[in-house]
Amino acid sequence: MFIPDAIFYEEKAYEYELGRRLLDNYKNQNIPMVMIENHNNIEQMRKKENKEFPYMKRNLIIATRKTHKYVENHKVSDYLVPYTSSGCIAMCMYCYLVCNYNKCAYLRLFVNREYMLDKIKKTADKAEKNLVFEIGSNSDLILENTITGNLEWTIENFKDQEKGMLTFPTKFDMVDPILNLNHNKKIIVRMSVNPEEIINEIEFGTSRLKGRIEAINKLVEAGYIVGVLIAPIILVENWKKLYEDLLKKLDMMLTEKAKKQIFFELIFMTYSYVHNAINHEAFPNAIDLYNKEMMTGRGKGKYAYKPAIKEEAKKYMEDLMQKYFPNNEIKYIV
């Protein structure tokens, strides 16, 4: 269980069984606890400087989710839905949750889980087709599960649902708690992978590549529908060799059963001015992800790889996929 430096909590969290359990557990460990009015506006956090970013990640917020708007999605899922957490304790230098580091980058746990899952069920029941709901777009549910047990609770309480499926991505290998659950093929787990060098130098605090691949094999053996995200693809020096080595390693370490079943998603990195400012101060010795020769502006304060460079890279990755995984579906490359 994650042991934070401090807990920030809304009083309303005590109205929920999960909230009481979490708060009591941490109170018994003599961790400083600060009551807040709103998890979206924590004054102590907003006053922090960029260089304090890694230390902010050591705090935990326990609250209730007030916004429950679904966003249409046309990739693996039909909707991105608000769920039991937002943010993370890991520190991937490109993470889109760092859009406003003093609001949404640290881990917030939302304890009104019954309402959120019930809304998913009702939406699924009313739909004409079998909808897929992305419940992990704002956090990493495998990581969160080590604190809350929410993923186990979700699967147990969704398994008998007649319509609908749930999906989430992860960069963590702590999948053992969900392996023996009866999921009724209603859960799609998508493991995010990157070359080991990128994991080590950019995806701070996440599981190693070996552990992630082993987790894929375990999940397939447990009967889950499993996808692999090669994401984000980062055009660092020597990137072509790094990504071919990654696919070689996947081909070598995945079981035959896994290789027959998995699908792929390929996503190129986008970056931003905010990322760049925070990373330079919080991780002064880390790699610089902004490359002015290869990147161009995309929207206010955002960067992406130049179209010609990205198209060439997409073609290279498509050729690699054809070489190592010619029979596996690629959902999309963006």
C-alpha positions as CSV (number, residue, x, y, z in Angstrom):
1,M,0.0,0.0,0.0
2,F,1.3,3.4,-1.0
3,I,2.4,5.4,2.1
4,P,2.0,9.1,1.3
5,D,3.7,12.0,3.0
6,A,0.3,13.5,3.7
7,I,-3.4,13.0,3.0
8,F,-5.7,15.7,1.8
9,Y,-9.3,14.7,2.1
10,E,-12.8,16.0,1.7
11,E,-15.1,15.5,4.7
12,K,-17.7,14.0,2.5
13,A,-15.4,11.0,1.9
14,Y,-16.4,9.7,5.3
15,E,-19.9,9.2,4.0
16,Y,-18.7,6.2,1.9
17,E,-17.5,2.9,3.1
18,L,-14.3,3.0,0.9
19,G,-13.6,6.5,2.1
20,R,-13.9,5.5,5.8
21,R,-11.7,2.5,5.3
22,L,-8.9,4.4,3.5
23,L,-9.0,7.3,6.0
24,D,-9.0,5.1,9.0
25,N,-6.1,3.0,7.6
26,Y,-4.0,6.0,7.0
27,K,-4.9,7.7,10.3
28,N,-3.7,4.6,12.1
29,Q,-0.3,5.0,10.5
30,N,0.0,8.6,11.9
31,I,0.2,10.2,8.5
32,P,-0.6,13.9,8.5
33,M,-4.2,14.6,7.3
34,V,-5.5,17.9,6.0
35,M,-9.2,18.5,5.4
36,I,-10.0,20.4,2.1
37,E,-13.1,21.8,0.7
38,N,-12.6,20.7,-2.9
39,H,-10.0,18.4,-4.5
40,N,-9.9,20.6,-7.6
41,N,-8.6,23.6,-5.6
42,I,-6.0,22.7,-3.0
43,E,-4.3,25.9,-2.1
44,Q,-1.2,24.2,-0.7
45,M,-0.6,22.5,-4.0
46,R,-1.2,25.5,-6.2
47,K,1.6,27.4,-4.5
48,K,4.2,24.8,-5.2
49,E,7.0,25.5,-7.6
50,N,7.8,23.3,-10.6
51,K,10.9,21.9,-8.9
52,E,8.7,20.4,-6.2
53,F,6.7,18.3,-8.7
54,P,8.3,14.9,-7.5
55,Y,7.4,15.7,-3.9
56,M,3.8,16.7,-4.7
57,K,3.5,13.1,-6.1
58,R,4.1,11.9,-2.6
59,N,0.7,13.2,-1.4
60,L,-2.7,11.5,-1.7
61,I,-6.1,13.0,-2.1
62,I,-9.2,11.2,-1.0
63,A,-12.4,12.8,-2.3
64,T,-15.6,12.3,-4.2
65,R,-16.0,12.8,-8.0
66,K,-18.5,15.4,-8.9
67,T,-18.2,15.4,-12.7
68,H,-19.6,12.4,-14.5
69,K,-19.7,13.4,-18.1
70,Y,-18.9,10.7,-20.7
71,V,-16.8,11.6,-23.7
72,E,-17.2,9.8,-27.0
73,N,-14.2,7.8,-28.1
74,H,-13.7,5.9,-31.4
75,K,-10.7,3.7,-30.7
76,V,-10.9,0.7,-28.4
77,S,-13.8,2.1,-26.4
78,D,-17.0,3.9,-27.2
79,Y,-16.8,6.3,-24.2
80,L,-14.1,7.7,-21.9
81,V,-15.9,7.7,-18.5
82,P,-14.9,9.3,-15.2
83,Y,-14.0,6.6,-12.7
84,T,-12.4,5.9,-9.3
85,S,-9.1,7.8,-9.7
86,S,-7.2,10.6,-11.5
87,G,-3.5,11.2,-11.6
88,C,-0.8,8.8,-10.6
89,I,2.2,8.4,-8.3
90,A,4.5,7.6,-11.2
91,M,6.2,10.4,-13.1
92,C,6.2,9.8,-16.8
93,M,7.7,12.9,-18.3
94,Y,5.2,13.1,-21.2
95,C,2.0,12.3,-19.2
96,Y,-0.9,14.3,-20.5
97,L,-2.3,14.6,-16.9
98,V,0.5,17.1,-16.3
99,C,-1.6,19.6,-18.2
100,N,-1.8,21.5,-15.0
101,Y,0.5,19.9,-12.5
102,N,-0.8,21.6,-9.4
103,K,-4.3,20.3,-10.0
104,C,-4.4,16.9,-11.7
105,A,-1.0,15.2,-11.7
106,Y,-1.0,13.7,-8.2
107,L,-3.2,10.8,-7.3
108,R,-6.8,11.5,-6.4
109,L,-9.0,8.7,-5.2
110,F,-12.7,9.0,-5.6
111,V,-14.7,7.0,-3.1
112,N,-18.2,7.2,-4.6
113,R,-17.5,4.2,-6.8
114,E,-21.0,2.7,-6.5
115,Y,-22.6,5.7,-8.3
116,M,-20.0,5.6,-11.1
117,L,-20.3,1.9,-11.8
118,D,-24.1,2.0,-11.6
119,K,-24.2,4.8,-14.2
120,I,-22.0,2.6,-16.5
121,K,-24.4,-0.3,-16.1
122,K,-27.5,1.8,-16.8
123,T,-25.9,3.4,-19.9
124,A,-24.9,-0.1,-21.2
125,D,-28.3,-1.5,-20.6
126,K,-30.0,1.3,-22.6
127,A,-27.7,1.1,-25.6
128,E,-28.6,-0.7,-28.8
129,K,-25.1,-2.2,-29.2
130,N,-22.6,-3.6,-26.8
131,L,-20.7,-0.6,-25.6
132,V,-17.1,-0.5,-24.3
133,F,-16.3,1.9,-21.5
134,E,-12.8,3.2,-20.9
135,I,-12.5,3.5,-17.2
136,G,-8.7,4.2,-17.0
137,S,-8.1,7.2,-19.1
138,N,-7.3,9.5,-16.1
139,S,-5.2,7.1,-14.0
140,D,-3.6,3.7,-13.8
141,L,-6.1,1.2,-12.3
142,I,-3.6,-1.5,-11.7
143,L,-1.6,0.9,-9.6
144,E,-4.7,2.3,-7.9
145,N,-5.9,-1.2,-7.1
146,T,-2.9,-1.7,-4.8
147,I,-4.3,1.0,-2.6
148,T,-8.1,0.7,-2.9
149,G,-8.9,-2.8,-4.3
150,N,-11.2,-0.9,-6.6
151,L,-10.3,-2.9,-9.7
152,E,-11.1,-6.2,-8.0
153,W,-14.4,-4.7,-6.7
154,T,-15.3,-3.4,-10.2
155,I,-14.7,-6.7,-11.9
156,E,-16.6,-8.6,-9.3
157,N,-19.6,-6.2,-9.6
158,F,-19.6,-6.1,-13.3
159,K,-19.2,-9.8,-14.2
160,D,-22.9,-10.5,-14.3
161,Q,-23.7,-7.4,-16.4
162,E,-25.6,-8.5,-19.5
163,K,-24.4,-5.7,-21.7
164,G,-21.2,-3.7,-21.9
165,M,-17.5,-4.1,-21.4
166,L,-14.8,-2.2,-19.5
167,T,-11.3,-1.4,-20.6
168,F,-8.2,0.3,-19.1
169,P,-4.5,0.7,-19.9
170,T,-1.6,0.2,-17.5
171,K,2.1,0.5,-17.2
172,F,2.3,-1.7,-14.1
173,D,2.8,-5.5,-13.6
174,M,0.9,-6.0,-10.3
175,V,-1.9,-8.0,-12.0
176,D,-2.0,-11.0,-9.7
177,P,-5.0,-9.8,-7.6
178,I,-7.2,-9.9,-10.7
179,L,-6.0,-13.2,-12.2
180,N,-8.4,-15.5,-10.4
181,L,-11.5,-13.4,-10.7
182,N,-14.5,-14.4,-12.8
183,H,-14.5,-11.6,-15.4
184,N,-16.8,-13.3,-18.0
185,K,-14.6,-11.8,-20.8
186,K,-16.0,-8.4,-20.0
187,I,-12.6,-6.7,-19.3
188,I,-10.1,-5.6,-21.9
189,V,-6.7,-4.9,-20.3
190,R,-4.2,-3.0,-22.4
191,M,-0.5,-3.1,-21.4
192,S,1.6,-0.1,-22.4
193,V,5.2,-0.9,-23.4
194,N,8.2,1.0,-24.5
195,P,11.9,0.2,-25.0
196,E,13.7,-0.5,-21.7
197,E,15.9,2.6,-22.1
198,I,12.8,4.8,-22.5
199,I,11.1,3.2,-19.4
200,N,14.3,3.8,-17.4
201,E,14.9,7.4,-18.5
202,I,11.4,8.8,-19.0
203,E,8.8,6.6,-17.3
204,F,9.9,7.1,-13.7
205,G,8.2,4.9,-11.1
206,T,6.6,2.4,-13.5
207,S,7.1,-1.3,-13.9
208,R,10.1,-2.7,-15.9
209,L,9.5,-4.0,-19.4
210,K,10.2,-7.7,-18.3
211,G,7.5,-7.4,-15.7
212,R,5.0,-5.9,-18.1
213,I,5.5,-8.6,-20.7
214,E,5.1,-11.3,-18.0
215,A,1.9,-9.6,-16.9
216,I,0.6,-9.8,-20.5
217,N,1.2,-13.6,-20.5
218,K,-0.5,-13.9,-17.1
219,L,-3.6,-11.9,-18.2
220,V,-4.0,-14.0,-21.4
221,E,-3.7,-17.2,-19.4
222,A,-6.4,-15.9,-17.1
223,G,-8.7,-15.4,-20.0
224,Y,-8.7,-11.6,-20.3
225,I,-8.9,-9.8,-23.6
226,V,-5.5,-8.2,-23.9
227,G,-4.0,-5.4,-26.0
228,V,-0.6,-4.0,-26.2
229,L,0.0,-0.2,-26.5
230,I,3.3,0.8,-28.0
231,A,3.0,4.2,-26.5
232,P,4.1,6.8,-26.6
233,I,6.5,6.3,-29.4
234,I,9.3,8.8,-28.8
235,L,11.8,9.7,-31.5
236,V,14.9,9.8,-29.3
237,E,18.4,9.2,-30.6
238,N,18.7,5.7,-32.0
239,W,14.9,5.2,-31.8
240,K,14.7,2.8,-34.8
241,K,16.9,0.3,-33.1
242,L,15.2,0.7,-29.8
243,Y,11.8,0.0,-31.2
244,E,12.9,-3.0,-33.3
245,D,14.6,-4.4,-30.2
246,L,11.3,-3.9,-28.3
247,L,9.4,-5.9,-30.9
248,K,12.1,-8.6,-30.9
249,K,11.7,-8.9,-27.1
250,L,8.0,-9.1,-27.3
251,D,8.2,-11.8,-30.0
252,M,10.7,-13.7,-27.8
253,M,9.0,-13.3,-24.4
254,L,5.3,-13.5,-25.2
255,T,3.8,-17.0,-25.0
256,E,2.4,-18.5,-28.2
257,K,-1.1,-18.1,-26.8
258,A,-0.5,-14.4,-26.2
259,K,0.9,-13.8,-29.6
260,K,-2.1,-15.3,-31.2
261,Q,-4.6,-13.2,-29.2
262,I,-3.2,-9.7,-28.6
263,F,-4.0,-6.6,-30.6
264,F,-1.9,-3.5,-30.8
265,E,-2.3,0.3,-30.6
266,L,0.5,2.6,-31.7
267,I,0.6,6.2,-30.4
268,F,3.2,8.8,-31.1
269,M,4.2,11.2,-28.3
270,T,2.7,14.7,-28.0
271,Y,4.3,17.2,-25.7
272,S,3.6,20.7,-24.3
273,Y,5.1,23.9,-23.0
274,V,3.9,22.9,-19.5
275,H,5.7,19.5,-19.7
276,N,8.9,21.2,-20.8
277,A,8.9,23.8,-18.1
278,I,8.2,21.4,-15.3
279,N,10.6,18.7,-16.5
280,H,13.5,21.1,-16.8
281,E,13.1,22.2,-13.2
282,A,11.9,18.9,-11.6
283,F,14.2,16.6,-13.5
284,P,17.2,18.8,-14.5
285,N,19.4,15.9,-15.4
286,A,16.8,14.0,-17.4
287,I,16.6,13.7,-21.2
288,D,15.1,16.7,-23.0
289,L,12.0,15.4,-24.9
290,Y,11.5,18.7,-26.8
291,N,13.3,18.6,-30.1
292,K,12.8,21.8,-32.1
293,E,14.2,20.2,-35.2
294,M,11.6,17.4,-35.2
295,M,8.6,19.0,-33.5
296,T,6.1,21.7,-34.4
297,G,3.3,23.5,-32.7
298,R,-0.1,21.7,-32.4
299,G,-2.6,23.9,-30.7
300,K,-2.0,26.3,-27.9
301,G,1.2,25.4,-26.1
302,K,1.5,21.9,-27.5
303,Y,4.0,20.1,-29.7
304,A,3.9,17.2,-32.0
305,Y,6.3,15.6,-34.5
306,K,6.4,17.4,-37.9
307,P,4.0,15.7,-40.4
308,A,6.7,14.4,-42.7
309,I,8.8,13.1,-39.9
310,K,5.8,11.4,-38.3
311,E,4.7,9.8,-41.6
312,E,8.2,8.3,-42.1
313,A,8.2,7.0,-38.5
314,K,4.7,5.5,-39.0
315,K,5.8,3.7,-42.1
316,Y,8.8,2.4,-40.2
317,M,6.7,1.1,-37.3
318,E,4.2,-0.4,-39.7
319,D,7.0,-2.3,-41.4
320,L,8.3,-3.5,-38.0
321,M,4.8,-4.7,-37.1
322,Q,4.5,-6.6,-40.4
323,K,7.9,-8.2,-39.8
324,Y,7.3,-9.4,-36.2
325,F,3.5,-9.5,-35.7
326,P,2.0,-9.8,-39.2
327,N,-1.2,-11.6,-38.1
328,N,-2.1,-9.3,-35.2
329,E,-4.7,-6.5,-35.5
330,I,-3.4,-2.9,-35.2
331,K,-6.4,-0.9,-34.0
332,Y,-4.9,2.4,-35.0
333,I,-1.6,4.3,-35.4
334,V,-1.8,8.0,-34.4
